[in-house]
Amino acid sequence: MKLPTTAKASFWFLFANIFQKAIMVICTPIFTRLLTKEEFSKFAIFQSWQVIFVVFATLNVTNYATAKALVKFKDDRNVFILSAQSLLFTLSLLTFGVYCVVKFVYGGLNQLPFWIMILMFFDIISMGLFTFWSQIERFNNKYKALVFVSIFTGVLSPAIALILIVFSDTLELDRSWSRILGWVIANGIIAIVLFGIITKRSHKLFSVKYWKYCLFYCLPLIPHFLTAAFLQRIGQLVVDKYAGAAMAGVFALANSLAMLMLVFNDAFTKTIVPYTYQKLSDNKANEINSPVKFSLVFIASLDVVMTLVAPEIVTIFAGAAYKEAIYAIPPLVAVCYFGFLYNTFANIEYYYEETVYVSAASVLAGVLIVILNFTLVPKFGFLASAYASLISYIAFAWLHYYFMKKTIKKHRKGQSVYDNKFIFSVSVALVLSILFIPLLYQWNIVRYVIIILACCWILIYRKQLLMSLKSVLTGGKQHE
C-alpha cells in the first residue's frame, strides 16, 4: 500500500532525527576511549552553556514563532523567513556584545576560552539557519533534502572531530576542543549553503511587521525557555564546578546515554499532540486516553529496561573508567519519562492558550532544580545532581497536572481528559523500580533472570503490544 506524502514525510523526518542521535551514540565509545574524562566533559560543558545562550540569542524564534507563522503567513512565508533570519543575526550579535561586556568588564560568566565562545555564537546562528530551512521543508513535506543534510552533518561532525583528535599533536591543538570544532565546522558548512538558498527566495530581507510578530510571540515565553534550559543543563555545569572535570565527564556520559529515551519521547509527542488537539476540538476527549496510556507504559518500560542493563551499556560505551555512571542512569532515564508526562499535561494548557500556567510551572521547577543542585552537589557529588533532576521533573509534572486541572475546570467544567489514577500508578511504579534496581547491580544473576522474564512476557503478548503500538502510530484512528 502506497503511503500518503504526509505520512511518508513524517516517517523520514523522524528517521533523520533518530539517525543524527544514533550516530552520536555510536561514536561515544570512540570518544570515551580517545579522550580523558576531563577532555570528554568539555563538549558537554560547551553544549550546556550553548543551550542557555540560545534563549537570548534566538528567543526560540526558529522553532515556536516560525512553526506558527508558516501557517499564519503561508502566502508570504519567504519574506517572513528572511525577516526572522535577520532578527536571528541581530539578537545573536546583541547577546554576544553583552557577553563581551560581562567578560571583559566584570570577569566573565564561565571558564570557556574566548575563541570557543566565538565559535559557540557562530554555531547558534548556523543551527538557527538550519532550523529555518528545515521548518520550510517540513511545511512543504519535502523530506529528501532534509534527510540528506541530516545524514551528511551526522557523519561529517564526528569524522572531523576524530581527524582533529588523531592529528592534534601535529596541529598543536588541545584535544579537549576537537569534538567542539568538529561539531561547529560541520554545522557551519551546511549553514553557509542554506543561507544562500534561503536568501535567494526573497529580495526583501527585513519586515517590521514580522519582527514585531516574532518578538510579541516569543518574549512572554522567555521564562519558560530559560527555565527549560536550566532544567536540561544546570546539573552539568554545577557538577563541573563542584565535583571537578573528571566527574563532569562521568555525568556527561550518563546523561548522554539516558537521553536516548528522548528519541522515543519525541516520536510519541509528535503523534499525540496533533491527535489530542483534534479530539479536543471535536469534543471527543474520551478517545485521547488509549494512545496516551500506551505511550506512558511503553516509555516507562523502556526506562526500566535501560536501568536493568545500565552496567553493560556503560561497559560497552565507555569502559571501567566510567563505571560510576551506572548509578546516575536510573534517575536520568526517569527524568525522560516525567518530561514526557509534563508535556502530556501541558498540551491541555497549550490548547486552551493558558500559557501563563506554562511559564509559572517552568519557573517554579527551575528554581527548585537550582536550589537542589547548589545545595546537594557540593556535599554528595555528581550523583546528587541526577536525583535533583528527577525530583525537579516530578515537581514539574505535578505542577502541570495542577495547572491542567485548573484549565479543565475553567474550560471543560471539570470534565477529565486523562485517566489520572492510571497515570499515577504507572509513575509510582516507575519511581519505585528505578530506586530498587540499582541495588541489584551487584547481583547480576538476579538481573539477568528479570530481563529474561521480561523478554518472555513481551513475546507472549507481542500481538497485543503491536496492536497498541499501531494505535499510537496511527493517531488512534482505529478507535473512531
FIMI-973153 format. One line per field, with one value per residue (C-alpha): x, z, y; residue in one letter. Coordinates in nm, 3 decimals, padded with zeros to 5 digits. Example, Ala and Ser with C-alpha at 12.3 -4.5 7.8 and 13.67 -1.06 7.14 Angstrom:
% FIMI-973153
px = (01.230	01.367) $
pz = (00.780	00.714) $
py = (-00.450	-00.106) $
r = (a	s) $
//
This chain:
% FIMI-973153
px = (00.000	00.135	00.173	00.034	00.300	00.236	00.279	00.592	00.739	00.664	00.843	01.155	01.165	01.159	01.427	01.653	01.614	01.689	01.984	02.166	02.122	02.220	02.547	02.635	02.568	02.764	03.065	03.051	03.269	03.533	03.545	03.542	03.848	04.040	03.976	04.024	03.717	03.818	03.850	03.524	03.336	03.434	03.179	02.902	03.001	03.002	02.652	02.525	02.625	02.503	02.153	02.134	02.273	02.036	01.741	01.867	02.039	01.734	01.432	01.347	01.206	01.343	01.103	00.796	00.719	00.825	00.613	00.303	00.396	00.439	00.069	-00.044	00.154	00.171	00.132	00.427	00.644	00.964	00.960	00.883	01.176	01.421	01.289	01.320	01.669	01.775	01.627	01.835	02.155	02.064	01.976	02.288	02.517	02.348	02.379	02.743	02.804	02.653	02.868	03.181	03.096	03.040	03.361	03.599	03.443	03.317	03.535	03.314	03.040	03.237	03.584	03.549	03.817	03.702	03.765	03.540	03.267	03.304	03.256	02.953	02.772	02.867	02.718	02.400	02.350	02.435	02.181	01.924	01.966	01.932	01.614	01.459	01.528	01.409	01.084	01.016	01.097	00.862	00.589	00.617	00.660	00.994	01.186	01.462	01.692	01.640	01.724	02.038	02.158	02.087	02.288	02.568	02.611	02.558	02.855	03.071	03.074	03.229	03.456	03.612	03.640	03.818	04.061	04.142	04.196	04.428	04.634	04.607	04.982	05.070	04.816	04.923	04.560	04.425	04.225	03.964	03.821	03.843	03.488	03.352	03.541	03.404	03.050	03.088	03.265	03.005	02.714	02.890	02.944	02.576	02.467	02.665	02.495	02.148	02.198	02.241	01.935	01.710	01.830	01.759	01.391	01.309	01.456	01.310	01.544	01.357	00.996	00.897	00.565	00.731	00.990	00.703	00.521	00.826	00.903	00.547	00.509	00.836	00.921	00.645	00.779	01.137	01.084	00.969	01.256	01.519	01.389	01.372	01.739	01.828	01.632	01.828	02.179	02.227	02.332	02.627	02.754	02.720	02.892	03.181	03.211	03.190	03.283	03.553	03.604	03.654	03.317	03.163	03.281	03.118	02.795	02.806	02.828	02.537	02.329	02.406	02.308	01.994	01.883	01.847	01.497	01.417	01.410	01.100	00.953	00.984	00.829	00.523	00.485	00.476	00.193	-00.008	-00.005	-00.197	-00.425	-00.503	-00.580	-00.808	-01.003	-01.046	-01.169	-01.416	-01.536	-01.406	-01.167	-01.253	-01.064	-00.733	-00.672	-00.576	-00.270	-00.156	-00.177	00.013	00.281	00.338	00.362	00.592	00.828	00.826	00.907	01.199	01.327	01.315	01.498	01.761	01.807	01.842	02.119	02.296	02.617	02.651	02.572	02.836	03.093	03.025	03.020	03.295	03.469	03.575	03.689	03.324	03.176	03.036	02.797	02.576	02.421	02.329	02.145	01.833	01.722	01.815	01.607	01.318	01.364	01.278	00.952	00.845	00.949	00.701	00.439	00.459	00.422	00.113	-00.047	00.086	-00.080	-00.416	-00.283	-00.143	-00.468	-00.673	-00.397	-00.327	00.041	00.075	00.038	00.315	00.561	00.459	00.526	00.859	00.984	00.890	01.057	01.363	01.406	01.379	01.646	01.890	01.843	01.881	02.193	02.377	02.278	02.339	02.620	02.891	02.806	02.724	02.888	02.768	02.509	02.312	02.258	02.092	01.844	01.796	01.688	01.446	01.290	01.258	01.094	00.850	00.762	00.739	00.494	00.288	00.271	00.146	-00.105	-00.228	-00.250	-00.412	-00.684	-00.739	-00.757	-01.008	-01.220	-01.223	-01.276	-01.434	-01.642	-01.418	-01.455	-01.136	-00.927	-00.686	-00.713	-00.526	-00.534	-00.370	-00.104	-00.032	00.003	00.249	00.452	00.481	00.575	00.850	00.997	00.999	01.164	01.445	01.512	01.519	01.705	02.044	02.051	02.072	02.386	02.592	02.363	02.396	02.218	01.904	01.913	01.953	01.661	01.440	01.549	01.474	01.130	01.056	01.157	00.932	00.639	00.697	00.699	00.378	00.190	00.359	00.036	-00.142	00.161	00.187	-00.182	-00.143	00.168	-00.024	-00.290	-00.033	00.142	-00.190	-00.311	-00.569	-00.780	-00.897	-01.093	-01.302) $
pz = (00.000	-00.102	00.186	00.157	00.106	00.453	00.624	00.421	00.503	00.875	00.874	00.704	00.926	01.227	01.067	01.015	01.381	01.505	01.268	01.400	01.760	01.670	01.510	01.825	02.038	01.806	01.822	02.202	02.270	02.035	02.206	02.560	02.474	02.286	02.539	02.914	03.133	03.171	02.793	02.728	02.961	02.760	02.486	02.743	02.915	02.577	02.498	02.843	02.804	02.446	02.547	02.785	02.541	02.268	02.469	02.444	02.105	01.924	02.158	02.001	01.703	01.485	01.640	01.812	01.616	01.281	01.312	01.373	01.117	00.828	00.867	00.956	00.678	00.429	00.131	00.244	00.420	00.226	00.345	00.697	00.698	00.580	00.837	01.111	00.984	01.010	01.361	01.448	01.335	01.530	01.852	01.835	01.786	02.070	02.303	02.209	02.274	02.622	02.686	02.583	02.823	03.109	03.028	02.985	03.239	03.513	03.471	03.263	03.318	03.258	03.211	02.839	02.619	02.428	02.089	02.192	02.280	01.934	01.786	02.010	01.876	01.520	01.584	01.731	01.407	01.199	01.378	01.352	00.973	00.953	01.165	00.946	00.635	00.790	00.902	00.541	00.420	00.678	00.587	00.222	00.305	00.118	00.311	00.072	00.107	00.484	00.524	00.310	00.507	00.840	00.734	00.592	00.908	01.132	00.969	00.898	01.254	01.431	01.129	01.154	01.532	01.504	01.244	01.468	01.770	01.577	01.437	01.744	01.813	01.454	01.455	01.805	01.909	02.256	02.214	02.458	02.187	01.892	01.928	01.955	01.639	01.451	01.554	01.465	01.132	01.010	01.108	00.959	00.619	00.591	00.724	00.458	00.182	00.338	00.388	00.013	-00.059	00.186	00.077	-00.292	-00.218	-00.147	-00.218	00.100	00.389	00.662	00.768	01.078	01.079	01.114	01.364	01.583	01.540	01.647	01.945	02.074	02.031	02.198	02.460	02.705	02.687	02.789	03.149	03.010	02.758	03.012	03.278	03.029	02.950	03.319	03.372	03.092	03.164	03.508	03.653	03.413	03.500	03.876	03.867	03.671	03.925	04.249	04.161	03.904	03.533	03.574	03.744	03.493	03.223	03.403	03.445	03.078	02.969	03.196	03.071	02.705	02.740	02.939	02.691	02.427	02.567	02.434	02.083	02.180	02.371	02.059	01.836	02.059	02.126	01.755	01.709	02.023	02.024	01.698	01.781	02.124	01.975	01.710	01.964	02.195	01.900	01.807	02.169	02.175	02.469	02.588	02.286	02.393	02.678	02.488	02.297	02.594	02.835	02.598	02.539	02.912	02.972	02.672	02.778	03.142	03.030	02.818	03.115	03.336	03.072	03.037	03.414	03.427	03.164	03.271	03.382	03.046	02.847	03.032	02.985	02.610	02.558	02.789	02.991	03.354	03.377	03.373	03.595	03.842	03.566	03.606	03.924	03.756	03.464	03.661	03.783	03.449	03.240	03.479	03.402	03.040	03.149	03.361	03.080	02.853	03.130	03.196	02.823	02.823	03.087	02.928	02.597	02.757	02.877	02.531	02.359	02.574	02.547	02.921	02.860	03.192	03.362	03.141	03.243	03.610	03.625	03.444	03.678	03.994	03.871	03.760	04.100	04.263	04.046	04.101	04.479	04.490	04.270	04.456	04.793	04.729	04.472	04.687	04.967	04.784	04.441	04.085	04.171	04.371	04.051	03.881	04.167	04.187	03.822	03.893	04.192	03.989	03.694	03.924	04.067	03.713	03.612	03.929	03.872	03.518	03.650	03.896	03.630	03.387	03.648	03.678	03.299	03.277	03.550	03.361	03.005	03.039	03.354	03.537	03.283	03.295	02.986	03.115	03.339	03.624	03.856	03.589	03.523	03.896	03.928	03.636	03.767	04.119	03.980	03.769	04.057	04.286	04.012	03.943	04.317	04.362	04.051	04.136	04.444	04.201	04.022	04.249	04.177	03.804	03.800	03.952	03.697	03.407	03.527	03.543	03.192	03.054	03.219	03.073	02.724	02.762	02.862	02.554	02.328	02.481	02.449	02.128	01.927	02.183	02.210	01.834	01.810	02.081	01.912	01.585	01.772	01.870	01.533	01.351	01.597	01.748	01.430	01.490	01.787	01.575) $
py = (00.000	00.338	00.579	00.935	01.203	01.349	01.011	00.933	01.274	01.230	00.894	01.031	01.341	01.108	00.891	01.195	01.294	00.942	00.898	01.205	01.091	00.734	00.849	01.045	00.736	00.505	00.737	00.771	00.460	00.602	00.942	00.797	00.588	00.856	01.132	01.152	01.210	01.574	01.616	01.430	01.666	01.977	01.912	01.868	02.192	02.369	02.237	02.332	02.696	02.699	02.587	02.884	03.143	03.018	03.152	03.511	03.485	03.342	03.378	03.038	03.228	02.947	02.696	02.838	03.156	03.009	02.694	02.908	03.176	02.932	02.855	03.207	03.380	03.093	03.328	03.539	03.284	03.360	03.722	03.602	03.357	03.622	03.870	03.610	03.530	03.895	03.902	03.595	03.770	04.086	03.906	03.688	03.987	04.178	03.879	03.830	04.201	04.172	03.864	04.056	04.341	04.098	03.909	04.200	04.439	04.207	03.899	03.668	03.412	03.093	02.949	02.875	03.040	03.347	03.183	02.893	03.143	03.298	02.952	02.900	03.205	03.114	02.770	02.922	03.116	02.807	02.590	02.868	02.880	02.503	02.514	02.784	02.580	02.253	02.420	02.518	02.167	02.015	02.264	02.159	01.786	01.787	01.527	01.412	01.713	01.728	01.359	01.403	01.707	01.531	01.225	01.440	01.651	01.348	01.173	01.478	01.616	01.313	01.248	01.595	01.561	01.225	01.360	01.658	01.429	01.193	01.482	01.707	01.693	01.783	02.066	02.175	02.159	02.084	01.761	01.894	02.119	01.878	01.748	02.103	02.206	01.905	01.999	02.368	02.314	02.062	02.289	02.592	02.430	02.345	02.686	02.877	02.677	02.713	03.087	03.123	02.907	03.095	03.441	03.373	03.309	03.673	04.016	04.166	04.096	04.281	04.340	04.536	04.351	04.010	04.131	04.254	03.923	03.722	03.944	03.960	03.585	03.479	03.743	03.634	03.278	03.368	03.247	02.912	02.887	02.985	02.750	02.464	02.531	02.525	02.205	02.040	02.163	02.317	01.983	01.951	02.299	02.253	01.912	02.063	02.346	02.147	01.787	01.856	01.793	01.418	01.366	01.607	01.365	01.072	01.269	01.372	01.008	00.904	01.194	01.118	00.752	00.828	01.091	00.818	00.781	01.129	00.981	00.782	01.076	01.289	01.023	00.979	01.351	01.440	01.190	01.256	01.638	01.692	01.398	01.547	01.888	01.737	01.528	01.826	02.030	01.754	01.714	01.357	01.390	01.037	00.897	01.053	00.809	00.494	00.620	00.830	00.535	00.308	00.572	00.615	00.239	00.195	00.474	00.358	00.003	00.121	00.321	00.011	-00.196	00.078	00.078	-00.301	-00.309	00.012	-00.168	-00.343	-00.028	00.175	-00.104	-00.115	00.260	00.374	00.104	00.076	00.438	00.548	00.277	00.534	00.645	00.336	00.477	00.807	00.643	00.524	00.870	01.031	00.788	00.852	01.223	01.140	00.975	01.272	01.505	01.327	01.328	01.703	01.767	01.546	01.769	02.089	02.001	02.084	02.421	02.500	02.401	02.637	02.905	02.917	02.999	03.182	02.845	02.701	02.974	02.955	02.580	02.624	02.897	02.707	02.387	02.585	02.746	02.404	02.238	02.528	02.512	02.133	02.129	02.404	02.252	01.882	01.851	02.018	01.772	01.448	01.474	01.424	01.157	01.415	01.616	01.318	01.279	01.657	01.647	01.364	01.543	01.864	01.689	01.511	01.852	01.990	01.718	01.769	02.146	02.094	01.841	02.104	02.375	02.131	02.067	02.443	02.470	02.185	02.341	02.670	02.544	02.198	02.238	01.991	01.706	01.498	01.431	01.166	00.860	01.026	00.722	00.507	00.771	00.800	00.420	00.393	00.687	00.543	00.201	00.357	00.556	00.252	00.045	00.288	00.317	-00.062	-00.185	-00.023	-00.248	-00.542	-00.420	-00.644	-00.942	-00.998	-01.336	-01.183	-00.900	-01.141	-01.355	-01.045	-00.944	-01.293	-01.296	-00.953	-01.074	-01.380	-01.156	-00.939	-01.248	-01.383	-01.056	-00.936	-00.923	-00.706	-00.481	-00.441	-00.355	-00.091	00.048	00.070	00.268	00.528	00.546	00.592	00.854	00.618	00.614	00.262	00.391	00.618) $
r = (m	k	l	p	t	t	a	k	a	s	f	w	f	l	f	a	n	i	f	q	k	a	i	m	v	i	c	t	p	i	f	t	r	l	l	t	k	e	e	f	s	k	f	a	i	f	q	s	w	q	v	i	f	v	v	f	a	t	l	n	v	t	n	y	a	t	a	k	a	l	v	k	f	k	d	d	r	n	v	f	i	l	s	a	q	s	l	l	f	t	l	s	l	l	t	f	g	v	y	c	v	v	k	f	v	y	g	g	l	n	q	l	p	f	w	i	m	i	l	m	f	f	d	i	i	s	m	g	l	f	t	f	w	s	q	i	e	r	f	n	n	k	y	k	a	l	v	f	v	s	i	f	t	g	v	l	s	p	a	i	a	l	i	l	i	v	f	s	d	t	l	e	l	d	r	s	w	s	r	i	l	g	w	v	i	a	n	g	i	i	a	i	v	l	f	g	i	i	t	k	r	s	h	k	l	f	s	v	k	y	w	k	y	c	l	f	y	c	l	p	l	i	p	h	f	l	t	a	a	f	l	q	r	i	g	q	l	v	v	d	k	y	a	g	a	a	m	a	g	v	f	a	l	a	n	s	l	a	m	l	m	l	v	f	n	d	a	f	t	k	t	i	v	p	y	t	y	q	k	l	s	d	n	k	a	n	e	i	n	s	p	v	k	f	s	l	v	f	i	a	s	l	d	v	v	m	t	l	v	a	p	e	i	v	t	i	f	a	g	a	a	y	k	e	a	i	y	a	i	p	p	l	v	a	v	c	y	f	g	f	l	y	n	t	f	a	n	i	e	y	y	y	e	e	t	v	y	v	s	a	a	s	v	l	a	g	v	l	i	v	i	l	n	f	t	l	v	p	k	f	g	f	l	a	s	a	y	a	s	l	i	s	y	i	a	f	a	w	l	h	y	y	f	m	k	k	t	i	k	k	h	r	k	g	q	s	v	y	d	n	k	f	i	f	s	v	s	v	a	l	v	l	s	i	l	f	i	p	l	l	y	q	w	n	i	v	r	y	v	i	i	i	l	a	c	c	w	i	l	i	y	r	k	q	l	l	m	s	l	k	s	v	l	t	g	g	k	q	h	e) $
//
